[in-house]
Amino acid sequence: MKSRHASRGFTLLETLVVALLIGILALAAVPLLSSQNPTKLDMAAAEVGNALRFAISEAERSGVCVYVDGSAPGHLRVYSSASCATSGWAAVSDPLTMRALDLDTSGPAFFSGQVSMAPRFFLGGTAYTRLLIGPGTLMVFDGVSTLGALQAGSGIVLTLGQQSVTVALNETTGRVTLP
């Protein structure tokens, strides 16, 4: 004899399996979606822009040469020297932290290293990673000597996943433009 009770829903086990699968998919999707967050890239661009603006204003305010060094991967460091010589550079202090100004995009402060940074200070079609800022002048610097005046298209490219933005630096005015 057949039972007259027809199945009318899901068993507890079926419901738990579906809930577990949804949880696993959510755990996999959240990091992928959050790493593409454009706000992170905007915040990183603002930090880099502020560091460049500070370096330019420090050179103008104090009348010294300021050296912006992006040659170490993921780092943007700022130094100063009264003589603009190739040696004797001292780290510039961040006015908020009172420590050496060193933006580290590979560390936890920049979203656990998700943001990469590539300085591109152009001279003759070649991108360099160092910039020398003197009162009223922006020069490409190779760590030993000045190579020439900064050219158009210079800035720092920040990348997060498939997205990238450029913090532009005007070669004439020194104006820093955020994306």
C-alpha positions as a Markdown table, in Angstrom:
| # | Residue | x | y | z |
|---|---|---|---|---|
| 1 | Met | 0.0 | 0.0 | 0.0 |
| 2 | Lys | 1.2 | 3.4 | -0.9 |
| 3 | Ser | 1.5 | 6.1 | 1.7 |
| 4 | Arg | -0.9 | 9.1 | 1.2 |
| 5 | His | 1.6 | 11.6 | 2.6 |
| 6 | Ala | 3.2 | 13.5 | -0.3 |
| 7 | Ser | 6.5 | 15.3 | 0.2 |
| 8 | Arg | 5.7 | 19.0 | 0.6 |
| 9 | Gly | 9.0 | 20.9 | 1.3 |
| 10 | Phe | 12.6 | 20.6 | 2.0 |
| 11 | Thr | 14.2 | 18.5 | 4.7 |
| 12 | Leu | 16.4 | 20.1 | 7.3 |
| 13 | Leu | 19.5 | 18.5 | 5.7 |
| 14 | Glu | 18.7 | 19.9 | 2.3 |
| 15 | Thr | 18.2 | 23.4 | 3.8 |
| 16 | Leu | 21.5 | 23.2 | 5.7 |
| 17 | Val | 23.4 | 22.1 | 2.5 |
| 18 | Val | 22.0 | 25.1 | 0.5 |
| 19 | Ala | 22.9 | 27.5 | 3.3 |
| 20 | Leu | 26.4 | 26.1 | 3.5 |
| 21 | Leu | 26.9 | 26.5 | -0.3 |
| 22 | Ile | 25.6 | 30.1 | -0.2 |
| 23 | Gly | 28.1 | 30.8 | 2.7 |
| 24 | Ile | 31.0 | 29.4 | 0.8 |
| 25 | Leu | 30.2 | 31.4 | -2.3 |
| 26 | Ala | 29.8 | 34.6 | -0.2 |
| 27 | Leu | 33.2 | 34.0 | 1.4 |
| 28 | Ala | 34.8 | 33.6 | -2.0 |
| 29 | Ala | 33.1 | 36.6 | -3.6 |
| 30 | Val | 33.6 | 39.2 | -0.8 |
| 31 | Pro | 37.4 | 39.5 | -1.1 |
| 32 | Leu | 37.2 | 39.6 | -4.9 |
| 33 | Leu | 34.6 | 42.4 | -4.9 |
| 34 | Ser | 36.2 | 44.4 | -2.1 |
| 35 | Ser | 39.7 | 44.4 | -3.7 |
| 36 | Gln | 38.2 | 46.3 | -6.7 |
| 37 | Asn | 36.7 | 49.0 | -4.5 |
| 38 | Pro | 37.4 | 52.3 | -6.2 |
| 39 | Thr | 37.3 | 54.2 | -2.9 |
| 40 | Lys | 40.6 | 52.4 | -1.9 |
| 41 | Leu | 42.3 | 53.7 | -5.0 |
| 42 | Asp | 40.9 | 57.2 | -4.5 |
| 43 | Met | 42.2 | 57.2 | -0.9 |
| 44 | Ala | 45.6 | 56.1 | -2.0 |
| 45 | Ala | 45.7 | 58.7 | -4.8 |
| 46 | Ala | 44.8 | 61.4 | -2.2 |
| 47 | Glu | 47.7 | 60.3 | 0.0 |
| 48 | Val | 50.2 | 60.3 | -2.9 |
| 49 | Gly | 48.9 | 63.7 | -4.0 |
| 50 | Asn | 49.3 | 65.1 | -0.5 |
| 51 | Ala | 52.9 | 63.8 | -0.3 |
| 52 | Leu | 53.8 | 65.5 | -3.6 |
| 53 | Arg | 52.1 | 68.7 | -2.6 |
| 54 | Phe | 53.9 | 68.7 | 0.7 |
| 55 | Ala | 57.2 | 68.1 | -1.0 |
| 56 | Ile | 56.6 | 71.0 | -3.4 |
| 57 | Ser | 55.5 | 73.4 | -0.7 |
| 58 | Glu | 58.4 | 72.4 | 1.5 |
| 59 | Ala | 60.9 | 73.3 | -1.3 |
| 60 | Glu | 59.1 | 76.7 | -1.8 |
| 61 | Arg | 58.7 | 77.5 | 1.9 |
| 62 | Ser | 62.2 | 76.6 | 3.1 |
| 63 | Gly | 64.2 | 77.4 | -0.1 |
| 64 | Val | 65.8 | 73.9 | -0.1 |
| 65 | Cys | 65.9 | 71.1 | -2.6 |
| 66 | Val | 63.5 | 68.3 | -2.0 |
| 67 | Tyr | 64.1 | 64.9 | -3.5 |
| 68 | Val | 61.1 | 62.5 | -4.1 |
| 69 | Asp | 62.4 | 59.0 | -4.4 |
| 70 | Gly | 60.1 | 56.3 | -5.8 |
| 71 | Ser | 62.9 | 53.9 | -6.8 |
| 72 | Ala | 62.1 | 51.3 | -4.1 |
| 73 | Pro | 59.1 | 49.2 | -5.1 |
| 74 | Gly | 56.0 | 50.3 | -3.3 |
| 75 | His | 57.7 | 53.3 | -1.5 |
| 76 | Leu | 57.6 | 57.0 | -2.1 |
| 77 | Arg | 60.2 | 58.7 | 0.2 |
| 78 | Val | 60.9 | 62.4 | 0.6 |
| 79 | Tyr | 64.3 | 63.9 | 1.4 |
| 80 | Ser | 65.7 | 67.5 | 1.6 |
| 81 | Ser | 69.1 | 69.1 | 1.3 |
| 82 | Ala | 70.1 | 72.8 | 1.5 |
| 83 | Ser | 72.8 | 72.4 | -1.2 |
| 84 | Cys | 71.0 | 70.2 | -3.7 |
| 85 | Ala | 74.1 | 68.1 | -3.7 |
| 86 | Thr | 74.2 | 64.4 | -4.6 |
| 87 | Ser | 74.8 | 63.5 | -0.9 |
| 88 | Gly | 73.8 | 64.8 | 2.5 |
| 89 | Trp | 70.1 | 64.3 | 2.0 |
| 90 | Ala | 68.0 | 64.1 | 5.2 |
| 91 | Ala | 64.6 | 62.5 | 5.4 |
| 92 | Val | 61.7 | 65.0 | 5.6 |
| 93 | Ser | 59.4 | 64.5 | 8.5 |
| 94 | Asp | 55.7 | 64.0 | 8.0 |
| 95 | Pro | 54.1 | 66.9 | 9.8 |
| 96 | Leu | 51.4 | 64.6 | 11.3 |
| 97 | Thr | 53.4 | 61.6 | 12.5 |
| 98 | Met | 56.8 | 63.4 | 12.9 |
| 99 | Arg | 58.4 | 60.4 | 11.3 |
| 100 | Ala | 60.3 | 60.2 | 8.0 |
| 101 | Leu | 57.8 | 60.7 | 5.1 |
| 102 | Asp | 57.6 | 57.3 | 3.5 |
| 103 | Leu | 54.4 | 56.2 | 1.7 |
| 104 | Asp | 54.5 | 52.4 | 1.7 |
| 105 | Thr | 51.8 | 51.0 | -0.7 |
| 106 | Ser | 53.1 | 47.5 | 0.0 |
| 107 | Gly | 52.2 | 47.6 | 3.7 |
| 108 | Pro | 49.0 | 47.4 | 5.7 |
| 109 | Ala | 48.3 | 51.1 | 5.6 |
| 110 | Phe | 47.5 | 50.9 | 1.9 |
| 111 | Phe | 45.0 | 48.0 | 2.0 |
| 112 | Ser | 47.4 | 45.2 | 2.7 |
| 113 | Gly | 49.6 | 45.9 | -0.3 |
| 114 | Gln | 46.7 | 45.7 | -2.8 |
| 115 | Val | 47.6 | 49.1 | -4.2 |
| 116 | Ser | 50.8 | 49.2 | -6.4 |
| 117 | Met | 52.6 | 52.4 | -7.2 |
| 118 | Ala | 54.7 | 53.3 | -10.2 |
| 119 | Pro | 56.3 | 56.8 | -10.3 |
| 120 | Arg | 56.8 | 58.1 | -13.9 |
| 121 | Phe | 58.7 | 61.3 | -14.1 |
| 122 | Phe | 59.3 | 61.8 | -17.8 |
| 123 | Leu | 62.3 | 63.2 | -19.6 |
| 124 | Gly | 62.9 | 62.6 | -23.3 |
| 125 | Gly | 60.2 | 59.9 | -23.5 |
| 126 | Thr | 61.8 | 57.9 | -20.7 |
| 127 | Ala | 60.1 | 57.4 | -17.3 |
| 128 | Tyr | 62.3 | 57.9 | -14.2 |
| 129 | Thr | 61.4 | 57.2 | -10.6 |
| 130 | Arg | 63.1 | 60.2 | -8.9 |
| 131 | Leu | 62.2 | 63.9 | -8.9 |
| 132 | Leu | 64.3 | 66.8 | -7.6 |
| 133 | Ile | 62.2 | 69.8 | -6.6 |
| 134 | Gly | 63.9 | 73.2 | -6.0 |
| 135 | Pro | 62.3 | 76.6 | -5.5 |
| 136 | Gly | 60.5 | 77.1 | -8.8 |
| 137 | Thr | 62.0 | 74.1 | -10.5 |
| 138 | Leu | 61.1 | 70.4 | -11.2 |
| 139 | Met | 63.9 | 68.2 | -12.4 |
| 140 | Val | 64.2 | 64.6 | -13.2 |
| 141 | Phe | 66.9 | 63.1 | -11.0 |
| 142 | Asp | 68.7 | 59.7 | -11.2 |
| 143 | Gly | 70.1 | 59.7 | -7.7 |
| 144 | Val | 73.4 | 61.1 | -8.7 |
| 145 | Ser | 72.7 | 64.1 | -10.9 |
| 146 | Thr | 69.8 | 66.1 | -12.4 |
| 147 | Leu | 69.0 | 64.9 | -15.9 |
| 148 | Gly | 66.8 | 67.7 | -17.1 |
| 149 | Ala | 63.5 | 69.5 | -16.7 |
| 150 | Leu | 60.4 | 67.4 | -16.0 |
| 151 | Gln | 58.2 | 66.8 | -19.1 |
| 152 | Ala | 54.5 | 66.5 | -19.7 |
| 153 | Gly | 52.7 | 63.4 | -18.7 |
| 154 | Ser | 54.6 | 62.9 | -15.5 |
| 155 | Gly | 53.0 | 61.6 | -12.4 |
| 156 | Ile | 52.5 | 58.5 | -10.2 |
| 157 | Val | 50.3 | 55.6 | -11.4 |
| 158 | Leu | 48.4 | 53.7 | -8.8 |
| 159 | Thr | 46.9 | 50.3 | -9.6 |
| 160 | Leu | 44.3 | 48.2 | -7.7 |
| 161 | Gly | 43.3 | 45.0 | -9.5 |
| 162 | Gln | 42.3 | 46.0 | -13.1 |
| 163 | Gln | 41.8 | 49.7 | -12.2 |
| 164 | Ser | 44.5 | 52.3 | -12.3 |
| 165 | Val | 44.7 | 56.1 | -11.8 |
| 166 | Thr | 47.4 | 58.7 | -12.3 |
| 167 | Val | 48.2 | 61.4 | -9.8 |
| 168 | Ala | 49.5 | 64.0 | -12.4 |
| 169 | Leu | 52.2 | 66.5 | -11.9 |
| 170 | Asn | 52.3 | 69.6 | -14.1 |
| 171 | Glu | 55.8 | 70.1 | -15.5 |
| 172 | Thr | 55.5 | 73.9 | -15.5 |
| 173 | Thr | 53.4 | 74.9 | -12.5 |
| 174 | Gly | 54.1 | 71.9 | -10.2 |
| 175 | Arg | 50.3 | 71.6 | -9.7 |
| 176 | Val | 49.3 | 68.1 | -8.5 |
| 177 | Thr | 46.1 | 66.8 | -10.0 |
| 178 | Leu | 44.1 | 63.9 | -8.6 |
| 179 | Pro | 42.0 | 61.7 | -10.9 |
